[in-house]
Amino acid sequence: MRFTVPVVLAAVFLAGCSTPESSTSADGATRTVEHARGTAQVPDAPQRVVVLEPLELDTAVAVGITPVGAAVASNTSGLPKYLGVDGIAPVGTVPEPDLEAIAALKPDLILGTESRHSKLYDQLASVAPTVFMKTQADPWQDNAKLIGTALNKSTEVAGLLDTYQQRCAAIRSKYQVSGTASLVRPRDETTLSLYGPVSFAGSTLQCTGFTIPEQEWEDGLQADISPENVLKAKADHVFVTTADVADTGTVPAAIRDNQAAFPSVTLVDTSVWVSGVGPKGAQTVLDDIEKFLETAK
């Protein structure tokens, strides 16, 4: 894997790929941005942004900036279709960014995450000003604000988050939302992941008025259970992530075999509910929630 290139050689290569023009905006103006690794001098109006997290990609697109490069969830999944953008070059995967591909794009700003990309920071910073979120486990709206700051789009991001909150409130009021909801992601035959109130989709369920049953959450994000313990996922409404919402066969057998305990099961798109983190993805999740509530009336 390319990110394991010896540090000295990689640093020399990447430094060679960086140019003065790649570190400032067209007029040369820069700003100081505080982030997880200290501070960075970033261009006032970045033109060639590379993002290493789904939230960074979604937020950039939401404020009208199409990155030149993005790390993807997997090499097979590619860019999320819900974003509706083309022309973004893949630069490896979220856990394993491709340093050579990033450098070749001559970015003027790189956005990443300390918890995932810490070992790559010095090499990335030798290519272009680099801003890191602390961790992807932090509340997504807080991280979106940092991304807005790095992109010099704080006002726009704040407006998007206000719109999100207002729509949550409108849905909550219109449908008088109450009761519990669980979000279940089948991992494999032995593991089901439940998503908590700090997670992206979990927080959106709560934002619209549902309550997520208590679990032993890891970082507030998720709790893994075995199919034998599926009753821990019990709720008034259960949402199950899948690659194909039309295929009811993707509902885990453990849930299908316990229909009395799971009277309300709805399939939702994994690429949005799990990977579509950000203002645009949040609106898509709200679309799904509103469709569900309209049908359930």
The 8 nearest C-alpha neighbors of each residue, nearest first, counted from 0:
[[1, 2, 3, 4, 95, 97, 96, 91],
 [2, 0, 3, 4, 97, 98, 99, 96],
 [1, 3, 4, 0, 98, 97, 96, 95],
 [2, 4, 1, 0, 5, 6, 9, 119],
 [3, 5, 2, 1, 9, 6, 8, 0],
 [6, 4, 8, 7, 9, 3, 2, 10],
 [5, 7, 9, 8, 10, 4, 122, 3],
 [8, 6, 10, 9, 5, 11, 4, 12],
 [7, 9, 11, 10, 6, 5, 12, 4],
 [10, 8, 12, 6, 11, 7, 13, 4],
 [9, 11, 13, 7, 122, 12, 8, 14],
 [10, 12, 8, 14, 9, 13, 15, 7],
 [13, 11, 9, 15, 10, 14, 8, 16],
 [12, 14, 16, 10, 15, 11, 126, 9],
 [13, 15, 11, 17, 125, 16, 12, 10],
 [14, 16, 12, 13, 17, 11, 18, 126],
 [15, 17, 13, 14, 102, 12, 18, 126],
 [18, 16, 126, 14, 15, 13, 21, 105],
 [17, 19, 21, 20, 16, 22, 105, 15],
 [20, 18, 21, 22, 17, 23, 127, 107],
 [19, 21, 18, 22, 23, 24, 107, 25],
 [22, 20, 107, 18, 19, 106, 23, 105],
 [23, 21, 107, 127, 20, 19, 128, 42],
 [24, 22, 42, 27, 21, 20, 107, 29],
 [23, 25, 42, 27, 44, 45, 26, 43],
 [24, 26, 27, 23, 44, 28, 20, 46],
 [25, 27, 24, 28, 23, 43, 44, 29],
 [28, 26, 23, 24, 25, 29, 42, 43],
 [29, 27, 26, 43, 42, 24, 23, 30],
 [28, 30, 42, 43, 41, 40, 23, 27],
 [31, 29, 41, 40, 43, 42, 32, 28],
 [30, 32, 40, 39, 41, 38, 33, 29],
 [33, 31, 39, 38, 30, 149, 34, 40],
 [34, 32, 38, 37, 39, 31, 35, 36],
 [33, 35, 37, 36, 131, 38, 130, 32],
 [34, 36, 133, 131, 132, 37, 113, 33],
 [37, 35, 34, 38, 131, 113, 130, 33],
 [38, 36, 34, 33, 35, 39, 32, 130],
 [37, 39, 33, 32, 34, 31, 36, 40],
 [40, 38, 32, 31, 41, 128, 129, 33],
 [41, 39, 31, 30, 29, 128, 32, 42],
 [40, 42, 29, 30, 128, 39, 31, 43],
 [43, 41, 29, 23, 24, 45, 44, 28],
 [44, 42, 29, 28, 30, 24, 45, 151],
 [43, 45, 24, 42, 46, 151, 150, 25],
 [46, 44, 42, 24, 47, 107, 43, 108],
 [45, 47, 48, 44, 107, 24, 106, 108],
 [48, 46, 106, 107, 67, 45, 66, 108],
 [47, 49, 66, 108, 106, 67, 109, 107],
 [50, 48, 68, 109, 66, 69, 67, 106],
 [49, 51, 69, 110, 55, 52, 56, 109],
 [50, 52, 70, 111, 93, 69, 110, 49],
 [53, 51, 55, 54, 50, 93, 111, 56],
 [54, 52, 56, 55, 276, 57, 274, 275],
 [55, 53, 276, 277, 57, 52, 56, 58],
 [56, 54, 52, 58, 53, 57, 50, 59],
 [55, 57, 53, 59, 54, 58, 50, 60],
 [58, 56, 277, 54, 60, 59, 55, 61],
 [59, 57, 61, 55, 60, 277, 56, 54],
 [58, 60, 64, 56, 61, 62, 57, 55],
 [59, 61, 64, 63, 57, 65, 62, 58],
 [60, 62, 58, 59, 63, 57, 279, 278],
 [63, 61, 59, 60, 64, 155, 58, 156],
 [62, 64, 60, 61, 65, 59, 58, 152],
 [65, 63, 60, 59, 62, 66, 61, 46],
 [64, 66, 60, 63, 59, 67, 87, 84],
 [67, 65, 48, 68, 49, 64, 87, 47],
 [66, 68, 87, 47, 48, 49, 88, 65],
 [69, 67, 88, 49, 87, 66, 89, 90],
 [68, 70, 50, 89, 90, 49, 51, 71],
 [69, 71, 92, 51, 90, 93, 91, 89],
 [72, 70, 92, 73, 93, 77, 78, 69],
 [71, 73, 93, 92, 76, 70, 74, 77],
 [74, 72, 76, 71, 75, 92, 77, 93],
 [73, 75, 76, 77, 92, 71, 72, 91],
 [74, 76, 73, 77, 72, 71, 78, 92],
 [77, 75, 73, 74, 78, 72, 71, 79],
 [78, 76, 75, 71, 74, 79, 73, 72],
 [77, 79, 71, 80, 76, 72, 89, 82],
 [80, 78, 81, 82, 77, 270, 275, 76],
 [79, 81, 82, 83, 78, 84, 270, 77],
 [82, 80, 83, 79, 280, 271, 283, 275],
 [83, 81, 80, 84, 79, 57, 279, 60],
 [82, 84, 81, 80, 85, 79, 60, 78],
 [85, 83, 82, 86, 65, 87, 80, 60],
 [86, 84, 87, 83, 78, 65, 88, 82],
 [85, 87, 88, 84, 67, 65, 68, 66],
 [88, 86, 67, 68, 85, 66, 89, 69],
 [87, 89, 68, 67, 86, 69, 90, 66],
 [90, 88, 69, 68, 70, 91, 87, 71],
 [91, 89, 70, 97, 100, 69, 96, 101],
 [92, 90, 96, 97, 70, 89, 95, 71],
 [91, 93, 71, 70, 95, 96, 73, 94],
 [92, 94, 70, 71, 95, 72, 51, 96],
 [93, 95, 92, 115, 96, 116, 72, 91],
 [96, 94, 92, 93, 91, 97, 2, 0],
 [97, 95, 91, 92, 90, 93, 70, 98],
 [98, 96, 91, 90, 100, 99, 1, 2],
 [99, 97, 101, 100, 96, 102, 2, 1],
 [98, 100, 102, 101, 97, 103, 13, 1],
 [101, 99, 103, 97, 90, 98, 102, 104],
 [100, 102, 98, 99, 103, 104, 90, 97],
 [103, 101, 99, 104, 105, 100, 16, 126],
 [102, 104, 100, 105, 101, 99, 16, 106],
 [103, 105, 102, 101, 106, 100, 67, 68],
 [106, 104, 102, 103, 21, 17, 107, 16],
 [107, 105, 47, 108, 48, 104, 21, 127],
 [106, 108, 21, 22, 47, 127, 45, 48],
 [109, 107, 48, 128, 106, 127, 129, 49],
 [108, 110, 129, 49, 48, 50, 128, 130],
 [109, 111, 50, 130, 129, 131, 51, 49],
 [112, 110, 131, 51, 52, 50, 130, 132],
 [111, 113, 131, 132, 115, 116, 114, 134],
 [114, 112, 117, 133, 116, 115, 131, 134],
 [113, 115, 134, 112, 116, 117, 133, 135],
 [116, 114, 113, 112, 117, 94, 134, 111],
 [115, 117, 113, 119, 112, 118, 114, 120],
 [116, 118, 113, 119, 120, 115, 114, 112],
 [119, 117, 116, 120, 121, 115, 113, 122],
 [118, 120, 116, 117, 122, 121, 123, 2],
 [119, 121, 123, 117, 122, 118, 124, 116],
 [122, 120, 124, 123, 119, 125, 118, 10],
 [123, 121, 125, 10, 124, 119, 120, 13],
 [122, 124, 120, 126, 125, 121, 119, 127],
 [123, 125, 121, 127, 129, 126, 128, 122],
 [126, 124, 122, 14, 123, 127, 121, 13],
 [127, 125, 17, 124, 123, 13, 14, 102],
 [126, 128, 124, 107, 22, 108, 125, 129],
 [129, 127, 108, 124, 41, 39, 22, 109],
 [128, 130, 109, 124, 110, 108, 127, 123],
 [131, 129, 110, 34, 111, 109, 39, 128],
 [132, 130, 112, 111, 35, 113, 34, 110],
 [131, 133, 112, 35, 134, 113, 34, 111],
 [134, 132, 35, 113, 112, 131, 114, 135],
 [135, 133, 114, 136, 132, 137, 112, 113],
 [134, 136, 137, 112, 133, 114, 132, 139],
 [137, 135, 134, 138, 218, 220, 198, 197],
 [136, 138, 135, 134, 139, 142, 141, 197],
 [139, 137, 141, 140, 197, 136, 142, 198],
 [140, 138, 142, 141, 137, 143, 199, 277],
 [139, 141, 143, 142, 138, 144, 160, 277],
 [142, 140, 144, 143, 139, 138, 145, 137],
 [141, 143, 139, 145, 144, 140, 146, 132],
 [142, 144, 140, 146, 141, 145, 139, 147],
 [145, 143, 147, 141, 142, 146, 148, 140],
 [146, 144, 148, 142, 147, 143, 149, 141],
 [145, 147, 143, 149, 148, 144, 150, 142],
 [148, 146, 153, 152, 144, 150, 145, 149],
 [147, 149, 151, 145, 153, 146, 150, 152],
 [148, 150, 146, 147, 151, 145, 32, 130],
 [149, 151, 147, 152, 148, 146, 45, 44],
 [152, 150, 148, 149, 153, 147, 43, 44],
 [153, 151, 147, 150, 155, 154, 148, 156],
 [154, 152, 147, 148, 156, 155, 151, 157],
 [155, 153, 157, 156, 152, 158, 147, 151],
 [154, 156, 158, 152, 157, 153, 62, 159],
 [157, 155, 159, 153, 158, 154, 147, 160],
 [158, 156, 154, 160, 155, 159, 153, 161],
 [157, 159, 161, 155, 156, 160, 162, 154],
 [160, 158, 156, 162, 161, 157, 163, 155],
 [159, 161, 163, 157, 162, 158, 156, 164],
 [162, 160, 158, 164, 163, 159, 165, 157],
 [163, 161, 159, 165, 160, 164, 166, 158],
 [164, 162, 160, 166, 161, 165, 167, 159],
 [165, 163, 167, 161, 166, 162, 160, 168],
 [164, 166, 162, 168, 167, 163, 161, 169],
 [165, 167, 169, 163, 168, 164, 162, 170],
 [168, 166, 207, 164, 170, 165, 169, 206],
 [167, 169, 171, 165, 166, 170, 172, 164],
 [168, 170, 166, 172, 171, 167, 173, 165],
 [171, 169, 173, 167, 172, 168, 174, 207],
 [172, 170, 207, 168, 176, 208, 175, 169],
 [171, 173, 175, 169, 170, 174, 168, 176],
 [174, 172, 170, 175, 171, 169, 176, 168],
 [173, 175, 176, 172, 171, 170, 292, 293],
 [176, 174, 172, 171, 173, 177, 170, 208],
 [175, 177, 171, 208, 174, 209, 207, 172],
 [178, 176, 209, 208, 175, 179, 210, 171],
 [177, 179, 209, 210, 235, 180, 176, 236],
 [178, 180, 210, 235, 234, 209, 211, 236],
 [179, 181, 236, 234, 211, 237, 235, 209],
 [182, 180, 237, 234, 211, 238, 232, 183],
 [181, 183, 238, 194, 193, 239, 237, 184],
 [184, 182, 239, 193, 192, 238, 181, 240],
 [183, 185, 192, 240, 191, 239, 186, 193],
 [186, 184, 191, 187, 192, 183, 190, 251],
 [187, 185, 190, 191, 184, 192, 188, 189],
 [188, 186, 189, 190, 185, 191, 184, 251],
 [187, 189, 190, 186, 226, 185, 191, 225],
 [188, 190, 187, 225, 226, 191, 186, 224],
 [191, 189, 225, 186, 187, 224, 188, 223],
 [190, 192, 185, 224, 186, 223, 184, 225],
 [193, 191, 223, 184, 183, 222, 221, 185],
 [192, 194, 183, 222, 221, 182, 223, 184],
 [195, 193, 221, 182, 220, 201, 198, 192],
 [194, 196, 220, 221, 201, 198, 197, 219],
 [195, 197, 202, 201, 198, 219, 211, 205],
 [198, 196, 219, 220, 202, 195, 138, 201],
 [199, 197, 220, 201, 195, 196, 202, 200],
 [198, 200, 202, 201, 276, 139, 203, 197],
 [201, 199, 203, 202, 272, 198, 204, 273],
 [202, 200, 196, 198, 204, 195, 203, 199],
 [201, 203, 196, 205, 200, 204, 199, 197],
 [202, 204, 206, 200, 205, 201, 207, 199],
 [205, 203, 201, 207, 206, 202, 209, 200],
 [206, 204, 209, 202, 208, 203, 207, 210],
 [205, 207, 203, 204, 208, 167, 202, 209],
 [208, 206, 167, 171, 205, 204, 209, 170],
 [207, 209, 205, 176, 171, 206, 177, 210],
 [208, 210, 205, 177, 179, 204, 178, 180],
 [211, 209, 179, 205, 180, 178, 212, 208],
 [210, 212, 180, 179, 181, 213, 209, 196],
 [213, 211, 210, 179, 214, 181, 234, 180],
 [212, 214, 211, 215, 216, 195, 210, 196],
 [215, 213, 216, 212, 222, 195, 231, 221],
 [216, 214, 222, 217, 213, 221, 219, 223],
 [215, 217, 219, 222, 221, 214, 220, 218],
 [216, 218, 219, 221, 220, 222, 215, 195],
 [219, 217, 220, 216, 136, 221, 197, 137],
 [220, 218, 216, 217, 197, 195, 221, 196],
 [221, 219, 198, 195, 218, 197, 194, 217],
 [220, 222, 194, 216, 195, 193, 217, 219],
 [221, 223, 216, 193, 192, 217, 215, 224],
 [222, 224, 192, 191, 193, 190, 221, 225],
 [225, 223, 191, 190, 228, 192, 222, 226],
 [224, 226, 190, 227, 228, 189, 191, 229],
 [227, 225, 229, 228, 253, 189, 190, 224],
 [226, 228, 225, 229, 253, 230, 224, 189],
 [229, 227, 226, 225, 230, 231, 224, 232],
 [228, 230, 226, 231, 232, 227, 253, 225],
 [231, 229, 232, 233, 228, 260, 227, 254],
 [232, 230, 229, 233, 228, 224, 214, 234],
 [231, 233, 230, 229, 181, 234, 193, 183],
 [234, 232, 230, 231, 261, 260, 235, 181],
 [235, 233, 179, 180, 236, 181, 237, 232],
 [234, 236, 179, 180, 178, 263, 237, 233],
 [237, 235, 180, 263, 234, 264, 179, 181],
 [236, 238, 264, 181, 180, 182, 263, 234],
 [237, 239, 182, 265, 266, 264, 183, 181],
 [240, 238, 183, 266, 184, 182, 267, 265],
 [241, 239, 269, 267, 184, 268, 266, 183],
 [240, 242, 269, 268, 243, 244, 267, 266],
 [241, 243, 268, 269, 244, 240, 270, 267],
 [244, 242, 241, 245, 246, 268, 249, 267],
 [243, 245, 266, 246, 267, 241, 268, 242],
 [246, 244, 243, 247, 266, 248, 249, 242],
 [247, 245, 248, 244, 243, 249, 250, 241],
 [248, 246, 249, 250, 245, 244, 266, 243],
 [247, 249, 246, 250, 251, 252, 245, 255],
 [250, 248, 247, 246, 251, 241, 243, 244],
 [249, 251, 248, 247, 252, 255, 239, 254],
 [252, 250, 253, 254, 249, 255, 185, 248],
 [253, 251, 255, 254, 256, 250, 226, 248],
 [252, 254, 256, 251, 255, 226, 229, 257],
 [255, 253, 257, 252, 256, 251, 258, 261],
 [254, 256, 252, 257, 253, 258, 251, 250],
 [255, 257, 253, 254, 252, 258, 259, 251],
 [258, 256, 254, 255, 259, 260, 261, 253],
 [257, 259, 261, 260, 255, 256, 262, 254],
 [258, 260, 257, 261, 262, 256, 255, 254],
 [261, 259, 258, 257, 262, 233, 230, 254],
 [260, 262, 258, 259, 263, 233, 257, 264],
 [261, 263, 259, 258, 260, 264, 235, 236],
 [262, 264, 236, 261, 237, 235, 265, 238],
 [265, 263, 237, 238, 236, 261, 262, 266],
 [266, 264, 238, 239, 237, 267, 263, 236],
 [265, 267, 239, 244, 238, 240, 241, 264],
 [268, 266, 240, 244, 239, 241, 269, 238],
 [267, 269, 241, 270, 240, 271, 242, 272],
 [270, 268, 240, 272, 241, 273, 271, 242],
 [269, 271, 274, 268, 275, 273, 272, 79],
 [270, 272, 275, 274, 269, 268, 273, 280],
 [273, 271, 269, 200, 275, 268, 274, 270],
 [272, 274, 269, 271, 275, 270, 200, 276],
 [275, 273, 270, 271, 276, 272, 53, 269],
 [276, 274, 271, 280, 272, 273, 270, 277],
 [275, 277, 54, 280, 274, 53, 199, 57],
 [276, 278, 54, 57, 280, 58, 279, 281],
 [279, 277, 281, 280, 58, 159, 282, 61],
 [280, 278, 282, 281, 277, 61, 57, 283],
 [279, 281, 275, 283, 277, 282, 276, 278],
 [282, 280, 284, 278, 283, 279, 277, 285],
 [281, 283, 285, 279, 280, 284, 286, 278],
 [282, 284, 286, 280, 285, 281, 287, 279],
 [285, 283, 281, 287, 286, 282, 288, 280],
 [284, 286, 282, 288, 283, 287, 289, 281],
 [287, 285, 283, 289, 284, 288, 282, 290],
 [288, 286, 284, 290, 285, 289, 291, 283],
 [289, 287, 285, 291, 290, 286, 292, 284],
 [288, 290, 292, 286, 291, 287, 285, 293],
 [291, 289, 293, 287, 288, 292, 286, 294],
 [292, 290, 288, 294, 289, 293, 295, 287],
 [293, 291, 295, 289, 294, 290, 296, 288],
 [292, 294, 290, 296, 291, 295, 289, 174],
 [295, 293, 291, 292, 296, 290, 289, 288],
 [294, 296, 292, 293, 291, 290, 263, 289],
 [295, 293, 294, 292, 174, 291, 290, 175]]
